[in-house]
Amino acid sequence: MSVISVRVPKNLKERMGRVQEDWADYIRRMIERRIKEHEMIEASRTIDEIRMKTREGVYDAAKSIREDRNRA
């Protein structure tokens, strides 16, 4: 596991101490949630791009497959 350090103002750190929370776990979950949201947005954009091509009737499945294989 990697380590990430975060600096917070002293008064915020004091306020965090008054809340019963495993802050490392909380931050880890929030980072994971944000990454999943970002990945879903990217996937949605890709799907929308493909959908736009198919509506116009110019979608070339073979071309898309070649592009995917070239990326790998």
ROLODO-689862 format. One record per residue (C-alpha): x, y, z. Coordinates in nm, 2 decimals. Layout:
% residues N
- X Y Z
...
This chain:
% residues 72
- 0.00 0.00 0.00
- 0.12 0.35 -0.08
- 0.13 0.64 0.16
- -0.02 0.98 0.09
- 0.03 1.28 0.33
- -0.23 1.55 0.36
- -0.17 1.88 0.53
- -0.47 2.04 0.71
- -0.49 2.36 0.91
- -0.43 2.31 1.29
- -0.79 2.42 1.38
- -0.93 2.16 1.13
- -0.71 1.89 1.29
- -0.84 1.98 1.63
- -1.20 1.97 1.50
- -1.13 1.63 1.34
- -1.02 1.50 1.68
- -1.36 1.57 1.82
- -1.53 1.35 1.56
- -1.50 0.97 1.61
- -1.39 0.87 1.27
- -1.11 0.66 1.12
- -0.99 0.94 0.90
- -0.75 0.73 0.70
- -1.03 0.49 0.61
- -1.27 0.77 0.54
- -1.03 0.94 0.31
- -0.95 0.61 0.14
- -1.32 0.54 0.08
- -1.38 0.90 -0.06
- -1.08 0.86 -0.30
- -1.21 0.53 -0.42
- -1.56 0.68 -0.47
- -1.43 0.97 -0.67
- -1.22 0.75 -0.89
- -1.52 0.53 -0.96
- -1.73 0.83 -1.05
- -1.46 0.95 -1.29
- -1.44 0.61 -1.45
- -1.81 0.60 -1.49
- -1.82 0.94 -1.65
- -1.54 0.84 -1.90
- -1.73 0.52 -1.98
- -2.05 0.72 -2.04
- -1.87 0.95 -2.27
- -1.73 0.66 -2.47
- -2.07 0.50 -2.50
- -2.22 0.84 -2.61
- -1.95 0.87 -2.88
- -2.03 0.52 -3.01
- -2.40 0.59 -2.99
- -2.36 0.90 -3.20
- -2.17 0.71 -3.46
- -2.44 0.44 -3.49
- -2.72 0.69 -3.51
- -2.56 0.84 -3.82
- -2.51 0.49 -3.97
- -2.13 0.53 -4.01
- -2.02 0.30 -3.73
- -1.75 0.06 -3.84
- -1.71 -0.22 -3.59
- -1.39 -0.35 -3.75
- -1.23 -0.01 -3.73
- -1.32 0.02 -3.36
- -1.18 -0.33 -3.29
- -0.86 -0.24 -3.46
- -0.83 0.09 -3.27
- -0.88 -0.10 -2.94
- -0.62 -0.36 -3.03
- -0.37 -0.09 -3.13
- -0.41 0.07 -2.78
- -0.31 -0.24 -2.60
